[in-house]
Amino acid sequence: MKPPREPDAKGIGACLDEPGSSMHSVLARARQLAEIQSALRDWAGEPLASSLTIANERDGTLIIYAASAAALTQVRYKQQELIHFLRQRLGLASTKVEVKINPSARSG
């Protein structure tokens, strides 16, 4: 009688959490953007927070989509305060904020 063979397949969780895998880096990036989004909401407070969405963070620039011109203006005026807050809270190295009107908000 042969000993039972170990399965070749791994669980999905093991594949996703395996360091070095492409999915691991994608998930790490998604977690980072989710942390930034959460911190942005805490910083902005309502009703402004529900108008802002993190689009990306790259090359030291935080890209934020705003649902309206009013929300965009508020963030632009307070961008240095936001950068300082994110450095304190998350250790984020961003030095610039780019705010854009959310393309999907315009087409509704």
DRENLO-161940 format. One line per field, with one value per atom (N, C-alpha, C, CB): atom name; x, y, z. Coordinates in steps of 0.02 Angstrom, whole numbers, plus 50000, padded with zeros to 5 digits. Glycine has a CB too. Layout:
<recs>
a: (CA_...) .
east: (X_...) .
north: (Y_...) .
up: (Z_...) .
</recs>
This chain:
<recs>
a: (N_CA_C_CB_N_CA_C_CB_N_CA_C_CB_N_CA_C_CB_N_CA_C_CB_N_CA_C_CB_N_CA_C_CB_N_CA_C_CB_N_CA_C_CB_N_CA_C_CB_N_CA_C_CB_N_CA_C_CB_N_CA_C_CB_N_CA_C_CB_N_CA_C_CB_N_CA_C_CB_N_CA_C_CB_N_CA_C_CB_N_CA_C_CB_N_CA_C_CB_N_CA_C_CB_N_CA_C_CB_N_CA_C_CB_N_CA_C_CB_N_CA_C_CB_N_CA_C_CB_N_CA_C_CB_N_CA_C_CB_N_CA_C_CB_N_CA_C_CB_N_CA_C_CB_N_CA_C_CB_N_CA_C_CB_N_CA_C_CB_N_CA_C_CB_N_CA_C_CB_N_CA_C_CB_N_CA_C_CB_N_CA_C_CB_N_CA_C_CB_N_CA_C_CB_N_CA_C_CB_N_CA_C_CB_N_CA_C_CB_N_CA_C_CB_N_CA_C_CB_N_CA_C_CB_N_CA_C_CB_N_CA_C_CB_N_CA_C_CB_N_CA_C_CB_N_CA_C_CB_N_CA_C_CB_N_CA_C_CB_N_CA_C_CB_N_CA_C_CB_N_CA_C_CB_N_CA_C_CB_N_CA_C_CB_N_CA_C_CB_N_CA_C_CB_N_CA_C_CB_N_CA_C_CB_N_CA_C_CB_N_CA_C_CB_N_CA_C_CB_N_CA_C_CB_N_CA_C_CB_N_CA_C_CB_N_CA_C_CB_N_CA_C_CB_N_CA_C_CB_N_CA_C_CB_N_CA_C_CB_N_CA_C_CB_N_CA_C_CB_N_CA_C_CB_N_CA_C_CB_N_CA_C_CB_N_CA_C_CB_N_CA_C_CB_N_CA_C_CB_N_CA_C_CB_N_CA_C_CB_N_CA_C_CB_N_CA_C_CB_N_CA_C_CB_N_CA_C_CB_N_CA_C_CB_N_CA_C_CB_N_CA_C_CB_N_CA_C_CB_N_CA_C_CB_N_CA_C_CB_N_CA_C_CB_N_CA_C_CB_N_CA_C_CB_N_CA_C_CB_N_CA_C_CB_N_CA_C_CB_N_CA_C_CB_N_CA_C_CB_N_CA_C_CB_N_CA_C_CB_N_CA_C_CB_N_CA_C_CB_N_CA_C_CB_N_CA_C_CB) .
east: (50042_50000_50044_49952_50028_50066_50045_50057_50094_50075_50034_50138_49989_49948_49992_49897_49974_50010_49988_50000_50037_50020_49992_50082_49942_49913_49963_49848_49959_50002_49974_50011_49910_49878_49886_49803_49891_49893_49826_49952_49810_49750_49759_49734_49705_49708_49742_49638_49729_49760_49836_49733_49860_49932_49964_49948_49930_49956_49957_49913_49905_49901_49951_49832_49966_50010_50084_49987_50098_50167_50211_50169_50260_50303_50338_50355_50343_50376_50327_50426_50267_50218_50189_50161_50167_50139_50075_50124_50036_49975_49990_49931_50044_50064_50077_50125_50113_50129_50066_50182_50021_49959_49917_49918_49912_49873_49905_49866_49971_50006_49992_50081_49991_49977_49905_49990_49859_49788_49779_49745_49814_49810_49836_49849_49892_49921_49872_49988_49842_49794_49733_49774_49711_49655_49672_49633_49733_49755_49756_49824_49780_49782_49710_49820_49665_49595_49564_49555_49576_49549_49576_49566_49641_49671_49644_49748_49634_49606_49537_49604_49497_49429_49431_49390_49477_49484_49506_49535_49552_49577_49523_49638_49486_49438_49375_49420_49351_49287_49230_49286_49171_49111_49088_49054_49061_49039_49095_48980_49151_49204_49231_49261_49239_49269_49234_49269_49168_49132_49139_49058_49169_49180_49249_49168_49292_49362_49379_49408_49418_49441_49514_49398_49553_49623_49625_49664_49658_49666_49732_49661_49785_49851_49900_49876_49958_50014_50076_50018_50110_50169_50219_50150_50282_50336_50328_50340_50306_50299_50238_50358_50193_50132_50071_50128_50028_49965_49912_49947_49878_49826_49758_49835_49718_49652_49599_49649_49545_49487_49436_49456_49410_49358_49293_49378_49238_49173_49147_49122_49175_49151_49208_49094_49196_49245_49254_49225_49201_49206_49252_49136_49244_49288_49360_49264_49369_49436_49470_49432_49434_49462_49482_49411_49440_49456_49521_49398_49529_49590_49651_49584_49644_49700_49724_49682_49677_49696_49730_49635_49713_49739_49789_49682_49819_49860_49922_49881_49953_50011_49992_50045_49935_49908_49896_49843_49868_49855_49921_49816_49970_50035_50065_50083_50063_50090_50053_50086_49986_49945_49963_49871_49969_49985_50055_49976_50101_50169_50167_50217_50131_50126_50090_50089_50035_49993_50019_49924_50044_50063_50137_50022_50174_50243_50249_50279_50198_50196_50247_50126_50284_50338_50315_50395_50251_50227_50242_50152_50259_50274_50229_50347_50184_50141_50072_50172_50021_49953_49926_49906_49899_49867_49793_49901_49750_49678_49645_49647_49603_49568_49494_49598_49452_49382_49375_49338_49337_49326_49289_49286_49319_49287_49217_49331_49208_49143_49091_49149_49113_49066_49036_49101_49074_49050_48997_49108_49001_48957_48890_48992_48869_48808_48757_48817) .
north: (49941_50000_50062_50000_50108_50170_50219_50201_50258_50310_50363_50342_50397_50448_50504_50477_50525_50578_50647_50573_50690_50757_50796_50794_50836_50873_50925_50908_50935_50984_51055_50967_51058_51124_51156_51117_51221_51260_51296_51312_51314_51353_51423_51357_51455_51522_51572_51546_51566_51611_51605_51599_51544_51532_51562_51457_51556_51585_51661_51562_51690_51763_51793_51784_51758_51785_51765_51764_51729_51707_51765_51650_51785_51841_51827_51854_51880_51873_51859_51818_51837_51824_51890_51777_51891_51952_51972_51944_51923_51939_51968_51877_51946_51972_52047_51935_52067_52139_52180_52148_52150_52185_52195_52145_52143_52148_52196_52079_52197_52244_52316_52231_52327_52394_52414_52396_52367_52381_52397_52320_52360_52375_52444_52322_52463_52529_52584_52536_52577_52627_52629_52613_52572_52571_52607_52498_52598_52634_52709_52609_52729_52801_52827_52813_52789_52810_52819_52758_52773_52777_52839_52713_52850_52909_52974_52906_52974_53033_53048_53022_52996_53006_53034_52940_53008_53034_53107_52991_53123_53192_53240_53197_53221_53266_53274_53242_53220_53223_53230_53281_53217_53223_53295_53176_53320_53285_53279_53321_53313_53312_53242_53357_53202_53136_53092_53100_53096_53053_53077_53051_53136_53163_53148_53237_53115_53105_53031_53138_53015_52946_52947_52912_52904_52897_52861_52857_52892_52860_52823_52913_52853_52822_52860_52820_52830_52862_52838_52846_52885_52865_52923_52842_52905_52953_53013_52977_53001_53055_53098_53097_53079_53118_53076_53141_53104_53073_53100_53086_53056_53076_53061_53041_53113_53109_53130_53152_53092_53111_53144_53050_53200_53236_53232_53310_53226_53220_53288_53189_53342_53408_53459_53431_53515_53569_53597_53625_53598_53623_53579_53627_53514_53467_53474_53394_53480_53488_53550_53493_53605_53668_53662_53725_53630_53623_53584_53587_53530_53490_53529_53423_53564_53603_53655_53638_53689_53739_53709_53779_53647_53614_53559_53586_53558_53502_53494_53510_53548_53540_53510_53609_53529_53499_53424_53535_53405_53335_53296_53329_53322_53289_53278_53330_53328_53322_53268_53390_53269_53219_53148_53233_53137_53070_53048_53068_53095_53077_53055_53137_53092_53076_53009_53132_52999_52941_52877_52955_52883_52823_52819_52818_52873_52874_52881_52812_52908_52915_52967_52934_52952_52996_53046_52955_53048_53093_53166_53084_53204_53275_53320_53289_53290_53329_53296_53336_53337_53312_53338_53334_53294_53312_53294_53276_53343_53331_53342_53378_53294_53296_53283_53246_53309_53292_53219_53340_53181_53110_53104_53075_53071_53065_53033_53026_52985_52952_52996_52887_53045_53091_53140_53129_53156_53203_53173_53227_53109_53079_53055_53021_53082_53058_53107_53036) .
up: (50000_50000_50000_50061_49955_49949_50004_49879_50028_50076_50041_50109_50078_50046_50017_50097_49959_49924_49950_49848_49961_49982_49923_50012_49934_49878_49851_49900_49785_49753_49760_49679_49769_49771_49840_49754_49839_49901_49908_49902_49968_49979_49950_50054_49933_49903_49950_49886_50014_50063_50063_50132_50058_50057_49995_50061_49939_49876_49880_49817_49906_49908_49956_49927_50011_50062_50053_50129_50001_49990_49967_49937_50009_49990_49924_50045_49884_49819_49763_49822_49779_49726_49701_49750_49640_49612_49649_49537_49670_49707_49776_49714_49806_49871_49866_49898_49814_49807_49790_49753_49750_49734_49797_49681_49838_49900_49949_49932_49952_49996_49975_49997_49910_49883_49898_49807_49890_49905_49979_49885_50022_50094_50110_50135_50078_50089_50068_50050_50009_49986_50031_49913_50057_50103_50168_50117_50193_50253_50241_50276_50183_50167_50162_50100_50131_50125_50194_50084_50238_50306_50342_50345_50337_50369_50338_50362_50273_50239_50266_50162_50275_50302_50374_50301_50413_50482_50481_50521_50437_50433_50410_50387_50358_50326_50367_50257_50398_50433_50383_50482_50407_50364_50362_50388_50310_50249_50195_50219_50206_50156_50143_50178_50194_50188_50136_50254_50134_50086_50014_50105_50004_49937_49911_49937_49951_49932_49926_49982_49875_49864_49845_49809_49876_49857_49790_49912_49741_49676_49671_49620_49698_49694_49738_49620_49747_49781_49744_49859_49711_49673_49669_49602_49670_49664_49710_49592_49771_49820_49811_49817_49767_49754_49772_49681_49813_49832_49785_49908_49749_49702_49731_49633_49736_49768_49718_49832_49714_49674_49721_49636_49699_49736_49695_49750_49730_49696_49672_49743_49696_49676_49678_49722_49645_49645_49716_49596_49755_49823_49866_49855_49859_49896_49872_49888_49807_49778_49807_49702_49810_49836_49909_49827_49949_50020_50030_50057_49992_49999_49974_49960_49919_49894_49944_49828_49977_50027_50088_50049_50104_50164_50148_50205_50089_50069_50112_49997_50136_50180_50247_50191_50271_50333_50324_50355_50267_50252_50247_50186_50213_50206_50275_50162_50317_50385_50424_50422_50419_50454_50433_50442_50368_50342_50361_50266_50364_50387_50460_50379_50501_50572_50582_50609_50548_50560_50528_50533_50465_50428_50410_50366_50423_50402_50326_50425_50295_50223_50200_50198_50149_50126_50072_50099_50057_50005_50022_49994_49971_49981_49941_49962_49903_49858_49855_49787_49848_49840_49773_49900_49735_49671_49678_49609_49671_49679_49612_49734_49593_49529_49541_49479_49496_49499_49477_49455_49515_49499_49433_49556_49383_49318_49321_49272_49365_49370_49402_49408_49442_49475_49424_49532_49372_49321_49276_49279_49263_49213_49243_49181_49298_49327_49325_49394) .
</recs>
